[in-house]
Amino acid sequence: MIAELKKNTEQKMQKSLEALKQDLHKVRTGRAHTGILDHVQVEYYGSYMPINQVANVTLIDARTIGVQPWEKPMIAKVEKAIRDSDLGLNPSTQGDLIRVPMPMLTEERRKELIKVVRHEGEAAKVAVRNLRRDAIAHLKEALKKHELSEDDERRAQDDVQKLTDRYVAEVDKALAEKEKDLMAI
C-alpha cells in the first residue's frame, strides 16, 4: 500500500513538472524554436488541427521560423492562425513558405516574462506540495484504520517529503534555466 501511494504521488509530481516545462516552453525568448508554434490551431476543412499536422515547421536561422503548408490553399489560413495567436508574431509569406521572424525582446518585456515564469513556477511548487499533503493525509487515514504501524507511517511520510524536496528542486532548476534564457541577449 505504501509503495503504491509513493509511486502514484511521484507520477503526479512528475506530471506537474512536465506541465510546468510545457508552460515554460511557450514563454517566448528572443531566439526562435519550433515549439513556440505547437499550440497554434489551424482551421483545416472545418476542424481545428495543430499547425504541425498541416505544415512543416522548421528553423530557417536563429531568429526565424519557416512554416511550409503541405497544401497551397492552406497558406493563408496558416498565416492567419499564426497572426491571430496570442504570441505577438507577424508572419510574412514568400511563395509557399511562411517566414515567422522573432522580434527582439526589450529589457522591460524580459522582466515581465520573468515575473510570469516565476508565477508559473510557484504554481507548480504549490501543486507538488498539495500532492504531498494528500499523500500524508492518506497515510494518516491508514494509520487510524490500523492498516499500518506508526513507524511505517513515519518512514513513508519522510519518503514523501524527500520526494517533494526533489521535485521542488527540479522546479527551481527549470525556472533558473528559463530565466537565464530570457536574460540572454
Helices and strands as residue ranges (DSSP letters): H 2-26, G 34-37, E 41-44, E 47-50, G 51-53, E 55-61, E 64-69, H 74-84, E 92-94, E 97-101, H 107-144, H 150-183
